[in-house]
Amino acid sequence: MGASQRRVRSTEARDYQRVARPFAAMAKNFADGFEIAPHSHPRDQLIYAVSGLMRVSTQDESWIVPPDRAVYLPARMTHAISMRGDVEMRTLYIAHGAMPNWPSRATVMVVSPLLRELVLALIDEPLLYDKRGRGGAIVSLIVSEIARAPRLALVIPMPHDPRLRRVCEQLLADPSDQRTLDGWSEISSASARTLARLFESELHLTFTAWRQRVRFHNALEAIAKNVSIERIALDNGYRSPSGFAAAFRAVMGQAPTAWRPRPGR
């Protein structure tokens, strides 16, 4: 396949599911606010954005995926994606079993500078790349980089109980909502005590801890847009930037400034 064939590569996910290669790479751009409805693929999937943020959601979990992070989804896992800003998405569709020790469940991982360039290089290769040539060498390095990529605790678990799910969905839509469990009782048709029990039993988090995680995910979007830490702290209910930064680091594992977009990315 020549360069002209690479230039007209499909942007339809279905065209990458039965390719006669274990790895297939697709590039597709989306406008701010674009929503991809719930769907699934026959192949495992690594979803990555060169720029912009995505919210990836399954029935049980939700993630904010900033640049330099990627989310892995096993084959046939139903998921939806919403774009937070203009997104340059780069996706790997991976034949099930092609990755040694591949995670058995959805997870978020760090995309190293090398992995980023390898994904872009594979997109520049023919879809039916030479397994013994440059394309095969790129894939071999991709496998190595994914295997060593740190996994991150960026998940927001979602409940099945419809009463608690109403609360969680409204907090996802507006993380700044200050209502206590007593305040959510009327909306959920459940007592504050019942809601507290459901948070513990279904999500294994307290209401406060779950809401804090949602707010930190919301903060990631503002950080990626270079909003000041002072502004982010105030918007998320913290009295001081230092208090917000300390709490953020304790949950997310890094200081807020570590999530700023890299120059030139």
C-alpha positions, 0 to 999 in steps of 0.5 A, a space after each residue: 500500500 502506498 502513501 495515497 492509500 494511507 491518506 484515505 484511511 477510513 475513520 469508521 471503527 467498523 473498518 478496523 475490526 477484521 483487519 488481518 493484523 493484530 493492531 490497527 490504528 485509526 485517527 479521527 477528530 471531534 468537535 467540542 461537545 460531540 457525543 458518541 452513543 453507547 457502543 462496543 467493538 469486537 476488538 480490544 481498544 486503546 483510546 487516546 487523545 493527542 489533544 482535548 479531553 474525553 469522558 469515557 463511560 460504561 454502565 459501571 464506571 466513568 473516566 476523564 481522559 486528559 492528553 498523555 493518558 489513555 483508557 483501555 477497554 476489553 472487547 465488547 465492552 459497551 461504552 460512550 464517549 463525550 468530548 470536552 474541547 476539540 479532540 484529536 483521538 487516536 485509537 488502537 484496535 487490538 485483536 483479543 489475545 494479541 497483548 500478553 498480560 493485558 488487563 482483564 478490565 477497563 483501566 487508565 494508563 500513562 501514555 509515554 512520549 515514546 508510546 505517543 510517537 509509536 501510535 502516530 507512526 503506526 497510523 502512518 503505516 499501511 493498514 496491512 503493515 509489513 509484519 517483518 518490516 517497519 510496521 511490525 517493529 513499531 507494533 513490537 515496541 507498542 506492546 512493550 510500552 503498553 506493558 510498562 505503562 503505569 496504571 492510574 486510579 482515575 475511575 469514577 464508579 457508578 451504581 446500579 441502584 436507580 435512586 443512587 444513580 439519579 444522585 450520581 448522574 446529577 453530581 456528574 453534570 454539576 460537581 459544584 452542587 453543595 447539597 448534603 445527603 439530606 438535600 439529595 433525599 427528595 430527588 432520590 426518593 431515599 433517606 440520607 441514611 439509605 443513600 449513605 449505605 448505598 454509597 458504601 455497599 455499591 461504590 465502596 466510597 463514602 458520599 464525600 469521597 465519591 463527590 471529591 473524586 468527581 470534583 477532581 475529574 472536573 478539575 482536570 478539565 480546567 487544568 487542561 485548559 490552563 485555568 489557574 489553580 486558585 480559580 479551580 480550588 474556589 470552583 470546587 469548594 476549597 478555601 485555599 489553593 494549597 488545601 486543594 492541591 494537597 487533597 488532589 495529590 492524595 487522591 490522584 497521586 500527582 500535584 495538579 500542575 503535573 496534569 498541565 498540557 505539555 508544550 507543543 502537545 
